[in-house]
Amino acid sequence: MADEGRKNEKALAQIEERRKMYQDCFSGQAGEYVLEDLKTSFFVGYTTFSKDGLEIAYREGIRTAYLHIARMLQDKPKEAR
């Protein structure tokens, strides 16, 4: 049991360290500009509809990349709130 708890603590610490790195990378004027550009380029707030199913899959994939970055920039994950 104690080993499991230490593993969980270590995993949470690694996630928080990674989250801090994302925040360091995307903070400041340049980081905010890049995020806005990604939001526009990666179909955030826009439909990914296309007549081509492969195009929809592509657009959803790149939107998922932006959403991952946005989640990492949150102070705490939603599950922990």
C-alpha positions as CSV (number, residue, x, y, z in Angstrom):
1,M,0.0,0.0,0.0
2,A,2.7,2.5,0.9
3,D,4.5,1.8,-2.4
4,E,1.3,2.5,-4.3
5,G,0.9,5.8,-2.5
6,R,4.5,6.8,-3.3
7,K,4.0,5.9,-6.9
8,N,0.9,8.1,-7.0
9,E,2.7,11.0,-5.3
10,K,5.6,10.7,-7.8
11,A,3.2,10.6,-10.8
12,L,1.3,13.7,-9.5
13,A,4.6,15.5,-8.9
14,Q,5.7,14.7,-12.5
15,I,2.4,16.0,-13.9
16,E,2.7,19.2,-11.9
17,E,6.3,19.6,-13.1
18,R,5.2,19.2,-16.7
19,R,2.3,21.6,-16.2
20,K,4.8,24.2,-14.8
21,M,6.9,23.8,-17.9
22,Y,3.9,24.4,-20.2
23,Q,3.1,27.5,-18.2
24,D,6.7,28.7,-18.4
25,C,6.7,28.1,-22.2
26,F,3.4,29.8,-22.9
27,S,3.5,32.7,-20.5
28,G,4.4,36.2,-21.6
29,Q,3.6,38.1,-24.7
30,A,5.1,35.7,-27.2
31,G,3.4,32.7,-25.6
32,E,0.0,34.4,-25.6
33,Y,0.4,35.3,-29.2
34,V,1.3,31.7,-30.1
35,L,-1.7,30.4,-28.2
36,E,-4.0,32.7,-30.0
37,D,-2.5,31.7,-33.4
38,L,-2.9,28.0,-32.5
39,K,-6.5,28.6,-31.4
40,T,-7.3,30.1,-34.8
41,S,-5.3,27.6,-36.8
42,F,-6.4,24.5,-35.0
43,F,-10.2,25.0,-35.3
44,V,-10.9,26.0,-31.7
45,G,-14.3,27.6,-31.6
46,Y,-14.9,26.7,-35.2
47,T,-16.6,23.7,-36.8
48,T,-14.4,20.9,-38.1
49,F,-17.1,19.8,-40.5
50,S,-16.1,18.7,-44.0
51,K,-17.6,16.5,-46.6
52,D,-14.4,14.4,-46.3
53,G,-14.3,12.2,-43.3
54,L,-10.5,12.1,-43.3
55,E,-10.4,15.9,-43.2
56,I,-12.7,15.9,-40.2
57,A,-10.4,13.4,-38.4
58,Y,-7.4,15.5,-39.3
59,R,-9.1,18.7,-38.0
60,E,-10.2,17.0,-34.8
61,G,-6.7,15.7,-34.3
62,I,-5.1,19.1,-34.5
63,R,-7.8,20.6,-32.3
64,T,-7.0,18.0,-29.7
65,A,-3.4,19.1,-29.6
66,Y,-4.5,22.7,-28.7
67,L,-6.9,21.4,-26.1
68,H,-4.1,19.4,-24.5
69,I,-2.0,22.6,-24.2
70,A,-4.9,24.5,-22.8
71,R,-5.5,21.9,-20.2
72,M,-1.9,21.9,-19.2
73,L,-2.1,25.7,-18.7
74,Q,-4.9,25.4,-16.2
75,D,-3.9,25.9,-12.5
76,K,-5.3,22.5,-11.5
77,P,-6.9,19.7,-13.5
78,K,-10.7,19.7,-13.3
79,E,-10.7,16.3,-11.6
80,A,-8.7,17.8,-8.7
81,R,-11.0,20.8,-8.1
